Amino acid sequence: MIFALWYSLIGMLFTITFISYVLIMIKTKRKASVLQGGHLSSEKRVCKFKQAPGPKPWPIIGNLDILGQFKHNPFEGFGELTKKYGDIYSLTLGHTRCLVVNNLELIREVLNQNGKFFGGRPDFLRYHKLFGGDRNNSLALCDWSQLQTKRRNLARRHCSPRESSSFFTKMSQIGCNEIDNLMHELGRAIVPGESFDIKPLILEASANMFSQYMCSTRFDYDDTEFKQIVRYFDEIFWEINQGYPLDFLPWLLPFYKNHTKKIVHWSTTIRKFILDRVINQRELNIDLDEPDNDFTDALLKSLKEDKNVSRNTIIFMLEDFIGGHSAVGNLVMLALSYIAKNPTIGHRIQNEVDFVSNNGKRKINLYDMDAMPYTMATIFEVLRYSSSPIVPHVATEDSVIAGFGVTSGTIVFINNYILNMSEKNWTSPDQFEPERFLEEKIDSQGKSEKVFEKRRSSQGSDSGIEFEKEATISTTAQESVKINEACNRPNVYQLRKNIPYFLPFSIGKRTCIGQNLVRGFGFILLANIIQSYNINSVDLSTIKIYPACVALPANCYPLTLAPRV
Ligand code: HEM
């Protein structure tokens, strides 16, 4: 009896393995069918393209074993594989076909030239759990659709404020007002010489900036419900930045039951808070004839005016955008961590702060940004060094990249880590050096003399970073400039902009909508904290930063803040 059971179990395993192998091989061998030819339809014909080569997949797991070897940083693994397969190659993760692109030209080909074929997102179970059972509720995790175009348009004016707009002024005022509250809280929390858990306070300040800007509401730092949702948003931000075997092996779901339950609990608690504490009240008082006061007004009006916008759409949109505060809070926490590791960076920011604020006579606001290039360079260096992964794209129809067929449903990984860590692009890329983002200002004859980072490319830029003014490209590049010069002579250096191979916010039609909020609120938080405090750590070894990740775990290390004398 036991033998019969044993044999049937082995037989079942063998059959599953065999079927899995056959299915994987069918997907591996399938060629992409793409319409090619001249402009006239009579000249067009369907051509078949073989997929890019890659390592042989195992049954069931595909090539997950390879990524398993780079658990701490899959993007490093992607880079390693280029040595064997070149800059474009295929992988099979579980049963899913994937394509990895590892240089700027290929990234442009996917996101710019062929963006319309790659507007989808992976169908990971976790994504559905995070957004009320349907990932299409999320702006970042949905597939491209008309609704997404509408949502992006609705968000653009409020969430991508231009420097010349009233939204920018509002952002600056809200940021500065919240800094007063943060400083008060820091004063209460700091015990001289002792480290403390500063991350929740930074996140709460950032959340209040976002909620005031988008909903004209702020919450008390002692409000336990508010504290809890800020924590849950932070857990979700960490979660979204992680990859799990479950994403490619959905049959593992029973083993992740507790984890998915937790995710659902975080997101439903947040949704209830936003309904109870923001939307329900505002919905009662909305006046269609009055101009929009904030993003919530714009959303509620679109609900009344546009039949295609549902209540769910606006609830999830508001949640998504308020949730952006976690990204900013984590970014600032990372900047403070690098400053704790290297206090010289903090001193250089303080030089700028003291110069523009006339030695601390006022707070730093958004209009100081241009006069504080080193501070902005520090934010950019955090973005480069932490290399936030670009959310994977998915091919929505058969297409061709670099002559290789990409079949519909293929997940495309954009390896921006390799761009950020390449010695071809950056000098000493493994060092945290904000100076690399500085260059000397153009002089009266239109010549710029010095840049900190030797320019590696003079190509036109399509960096995902949006700027008001055109980039100033220096002509005579000199490396190794005296760094102190920049910081002791403010107004001499400016931020290098539109660096073609620096794509922290991606490029193409799905670029980050929140990048101006990141730069604005991130700048106000960092500059004003550094204006008042020196940042240290009692034990530097506790500062654990994760490569290719702009998130830090919700339970984070403490830092020491010493008031400046
Ligand atoms: C550290 C800060 C941030 C970084 C590094 C970052 C980076 C990115 C990247 C790389 C993408 C993917 C683009 C693509 O798929 O090609 C993205 C998408 C997105 N980001 Fe951000 N982001 C940040 C903060 C924010 C904030 C604060 C908001 C909003 C308040 C925001 C809103 C979005 C949205 C809505 C999308 C999806 C756009 C779409 O798929 O159509 N992000 N972001």
Boltz pocket constraint, residues with backbone or C-beta under 6 A from the ligand:
constraints:
  - pocket:
      binder: B
      contacts: [[A, 139], [A, 140], [A, 141], [A, 142], [A, 148], [A, 152], [A, 159], [A, 320], [A, 321], [A, 322], [A, 323], [A, 324], [A, 325], [A, 327], [A, 328], [A, 331], [A, 383], [A, 388], [A, 389], [A, 390], [A, 391], [A, 392], [A, 503], [A, 504], [A, 505], [A, 506], [A, 507], [A, 508], [A, 509], [A, 510], [A, 511], [A, 512], [A, 513], [A, 514], [A, 515], [A, 517], [A, 518], [A, 550]]
      max_distance: 6.0
